[in-house]
């Protein structure tokens, strides 16, 4: 089987060690109505460093079986809302510290 890559969103993390549940969604067209329907499937992905957080958008790739249900491993994190928020807070704290230093002098 050739390597298969899927992009999905982390829906469950922290309950199992080095494992995250990733939901991959796709759209299909209904044969009669022509409307778009969203279909999703959940995969267990191996996260060696436990770096994933809830609502991260990730790229997972299939690999040889790691456990009974784990067939995918984390390739890379595409977007991390919590990581972006922490970076923003750190940047704001640094700016506030610099403003306080300027105000004192």
N, C-alpha and C positions, 0 to 999 in steps of 0.2 A: 504494500500500500504506500503510495507516495505521501510525503508530509502534507498534512492538512492543517491549515491555519484558520482560526475562527476569532472574530472580534466579539466580545461580550462584556457584560457588566457584572461585577462581583455582587452577589446577593446575600451571601452568608459566609462569614469568616470568623475565626476565633473559637469555634466549637471543636474543631479537630486540629491536631497538631500538623503543621505543614500542608494543610489542605484548605482550599476555598471552593465554594460553589459559584460557578459562573453561568449566567443565563445568556444564551445566544438567541437573538430574535431574527426572524426573517419575515418578509411579506409574500403572500401568495394571492393570486387573483381568483375569486370565486368563479366557477365555470358558467353559472347561469346569470348572476347579477352583475358580474364584472367588478364588484367592489374589492378593495384590498383588505385582506385579513392578516393580522399579525399572529404568527406562529412562533412559539419559543420552546427551547429545550435546555435543560440544565445539565451541566457537566461538572464533574469533580476534577479540579486541577491541582497539580502538585506545586507548592510554593516553598521552595527550599529554605528561604530566609525569613519566612513569615512577615513579608513586607506589605502584603495586600491589605486594603481597608475596604469597608463597605462603600459601594457606589463607584469604585474605581473602574475605568474602562481599560480592558486588558486584551492582549493578543495571546492566545493559547495555541499550542502546537501538539499534534498527537505524538505519542511516544510508545515504547513497549510498556506493557502493563506494570504499574507500580504496586497496585493492590487490586482487590476484587473489582472495584468500580472505577478506579482512577486510571485513565488512559491518556490524559493530557498533562502537559507541563507548562508553566508560565514562561512565555517568550519575552514579553516586556510590558510595562505599564504605559499605556498611551495617555491617560488623563487621570489625575487624582485630585478630586475636589477638596478632601481634607488636607492633603499635602500643600495644595495651593493656598488654603486658608491659613495654615500654620506659617507658611512663608510670608504671607501678607501681614500677619500679626508680628512676626519677627522684624519685618521691615518697618512697621509702624512704631514698634518699641525702640528701634535704633534711631528713627527720626525724632521721636519724642526725647530720647536721651541727648541727641545732638542739639535740639532746640533748648533744652534745659541748660546745657553747657554754655550755649551762646547767651542765654538770658542772665546767667550768673556773671559773665565777664563784661 
